[in-house]
Amino acid sequence: MNLKSTTIWKAITICIVFGFVLYFLIVILPSPRKPSAQKTAPGNPQNQAASHSGGLPDLPKTYLKDHYTPVIAVKFKVKTYQEIPLQNAEALDPRVSPDGTRIVLTLKTDKQNKIALVDLTDNRVTVPNLEFDDCLHPSWNAAGDRIVFIGIKKSVSELYTYDLENGKLTQITKDPSRKKAWPRFSPYPFDQHYRIAYASEKNGRKDIWWVRESGEYDQPLTLPLQAVENYKKAPYWSEMVEAPSAFLTKGGDYPEWSPSGHILLYRQNGNTSASLFYSYYTWWQEGTLPLPKSNHLLVWAPNQCSFLEYDPHENKAFIVSRDALQKSEILTDKALTSPPYFFPDGQGLVYTFRKDGKSVLALAPHEEPLGDIVNLWMYAYTQSQKEKLLKNDLVFLHSEYDQIYNLYDTELYNESSGPGRPYLVTSDAVLETFYSAFSALLSYAERQELSHLLSEFAARAQEAAQTRKASTDVRLWFSVGLALIDPNAGTQPLKSDLPGIQNELNRIKQASQTHASLFNKKVNYTDFFIRGKYERDSDLQNYFRALKWFQAFRFNWEDSQDQKWIAEILAIINDPEVATYLEKINLLLKDMIGESRYFSPLTLKAWKNGEPLPAPVLQSPWLQMENAFKLLPAFYTLDAFIFDELITHTDRPESVGTALNPRVLPLGMDIMATLGSEEAKRILLDEFKEGRFENFENQLDRARDKIKGFPQSIWEQTLYLQWLDLFQVLLNDPEKAPAFTKTKAWKRKQLNTALGSWVGLRYETVAYVEQAMAEAGEGGYETINVGKPRGYVEPNPLFFRKLDGAFGKIAEKFEQIIRDPDLKAAVKERADKYRGHLQKLELIAQKELANETLTDEEYSEILYIGRVIEYFILITNSLNSNQNSLANPEPVRKVVDVQAAPDGTRLYEALGFANEINVVVPYYGKRQIVKGPVYSYYEFRSTEQWTNEKWRQQKEYRLPVWIAPYYDGRSERWPHPGDLDAPPRK
């Protein structure tokens, strides 16, 4: 054979590919990076930004340990109304501890005001022995182990803290010339120090001041205009930062921190509500937050989306919405004696009211929709979005992310940017890494092994056919196949065969219509239309068409002429010089994808013409052999079987539909319903009305029961089955999973995820899976140290365990097909590292189900999951010889046909942009919203031929009716810290 030049060129190509991949894996992409922290105050060393190479992250030599501020879990929730007796005293100004178990208040007697503590677990009241003439305005620190209050001795008022663990009393301020009131601990530290805001009065003017908990830097935030120039000379501005150009000169009192730590509510001296706003980049400025126009006292709700307003003149309280400033009175039957206060979960109130001539302490439940969601303020939801969140515990938002990991780079997670919205590690995101690995494995196998084997098979079969003087159709079959994959290889075809070869090549290139072809059989030439992964892998398009050509002809054992064709073909194929290549192709693909239901040269290796057909040993329990022969049959995968069972076959005793009302095309939802999803079955029957096809539900239940009985060993036979098995686990959340996973909306989210991932599976295997057809017819001020946000993992540990196992199978296959030892070692190392991440996610999911606290390291695993996923996908892309795929990875948007009807209509499955989902998850006795990426899945029927290019040019995609109601609006990027006091969008 004349293969010398081709072989040399392939060797050179492989060396180039190996060299590039090795360089990329070993030099450029050693590990995902963490972002370097910005400097937090002048004088601190600034971390050097990690360098970038080719737009890809390098490994930084060192990085700062992630900082997470402590979160106090809520341990007590108000279930019923309760009054707490206080003997011989009156209660005023109650405040609830961060864990909800204790209340600190002012205890008023005839002689003096004292500090009292109420333990709500047993209603025990304790009064610390503090030697002051009066104690006023107590409140808690963020940890709940200290209180701050105003202590008065001989008419001098100062701030003090009292440590509840050791009884230590600490004086904070030391300026007898000023009167102090209303001290409030910041919810987060500024740099490493918590601040205490308070009201200061001097010469009849009240201003807002703050001081470190250590007593350092006792400073005004508002001050008289005439004091500004002198204040600029204060030591703070020379020791810490440069003085701002302008200060706030409107005084005020009654400061209250926002839960975010960025905003101070207060009452201006003009008796109007006002706010102060702070960021790392600017000193305290006048806030733009719309506030109720009143002289009443305001305090934030725990979710920072409403206010609790107290009118001391009328002794009334109101809830005021932040977005519309709508006011509704609460506690209408009580004559309040001091400002009420929220419990930390937002679902309870503590207050004092007049009863029998005394001020009495009381607790009451408070129903506030979404009131326990601590970070609701971070999301600028419309009213309809809030209603969806309230009803479903989630909302889908349209986005335009071309990669599943793009969302994980949308938050400003650095030390100076303030609060960030936490991430949700979605099954969509990690399934995309499995898709990427499977894609890399299959493409690598095709490039390095399969295309070469198919070329050698075609060349040797063509030569054998000519040597044996085979019939014209047999010669043409092998010659056309060889011309498709490698026209320069093999012997020259007979001159008399050239017109026939060219005729077939023209039809294949046109890829349209059905024509009579070889062996007196009709061929659907639309099947040669380049689609799926082969649009991306242009160098494999010849391989795709050659493979489809050898799959195109079906020979019936009951037809005498077909039997002769089979015998003649087998005589050529069974030549050891030919058969060995076919065996190797099958061996490579069988472990990845599966088996066929047709007899082939491999199942008939020992058969002789005239003998009964042998009974093949089948591993797949759904397979029943067809009485037909194919040279390179497509694989009858489990999802192909499901489709086949749920379309009309008038020649079968048990079938769906009738000749007059046939079900000619299935639906992707059929797969998920058969894999065990009750929600998918409900959608098919109640929403799609598929029960209009006779016997549909019976056939569906029969297939479900069959699959339900499969032992686990069946699901581990191939990578294809392991992928489908992941969907089974995904569609059935653990019994102890949180409440949000029990909602109809979440079940549909998981259906969307499974279907979206299944699109990728069929997209990559479009050349191999059988389609059964129906028969029917910079530096700044002090940093607010809020710490990193604490994310969440989908609470399904079994899913992550099985995904890890599937990656193990992929790693084994890579080890089998990669020959270069250095590349093999590099791929194994990266695969092992990524499996380590999956094992950590499994552990996190287990701890979430057990309601155990995660470690900081586990929260960091969630925080940087986007970089891990992006990094891994880039690695798998590097195994693609198309170097452009590294800088420009294929968009997640893709389309593939999975089934055809007799009239030429095709069922298309597609993915659009990666979208965003916001989910309400448990959070230390409260709840929080986390955001994560999700697939957008589409399904449609068309007689047109759809390519990725055509699909990606669509300006609008119409979501399936079963998921569309859970979408509402578009995702919004988190604003710059300077905009954090802006009101939510109406």
Secondary structure by P-SEA (a helix, b strand, c coil): cccaaaaaaaaaaaaaaaaaaaaaaccccccccccccccccccccccccccccccccccccccccccccccccccccccbbbbbbbcccccccccccccccbbbbbbbcccbbbbbbbcccccbbbbccccccccccccccccccbbbbbbbcccbbbbbbbccccbbbbbccccccccccbbbbbccccccbbbbbbbbbcccbbbbbbbcccccccccccccccaaaaaaacccccccccccccccccccccccccccccbbbbbcccccccbbbbcccccccccccccccccbbbbbcccccccccccccccbbbbbbccccbbbbcccccccccbbbbccccccccbbbbcccccccbbbbbbcccccccccccccccaaaaaaaaaccbbbbbbbccccccccccccccccccbbbbbbbcaaaaaaaaaaaaaaaaaaaaaccaaaaaaaaaaaaaaaaaaacccaaaaaaaaaaaaaccccccccccccaaaaaaaaaaaaaacbbbbbcccccccccccccccccccccccaaaaaaaaaaaacbbbbcccaaaaaaaaaaaaaaaccccaaaaaaaaaaaaacbbbbcccccccccccccccccccccccccccccccccccccccccaaaaaaaacccccccccccccccccccccccaaaaaaaccaaaaaaaccccccccccaaaaaaaaaaaaaaacccccccccaaaaaaaaaaaaaccccccccccccaaaaaaaaaaaaaaaaaaaaaaccccccccccccccccccccccbbbbbccccaaaaaaaaaaaaaaaaaaaaccccaaaaaaaaaaaaaaaaaaaaaaaaaaaaaacccccaaaaaaaaaaaaaaaaaaaaaaaacccccccccccccccccccccccccbbbbbbcccbbbbbbbbbcccbbbbbbbbbbbcccccccccccaaaaaacccccccccccccccbbbbcccccccccccccc
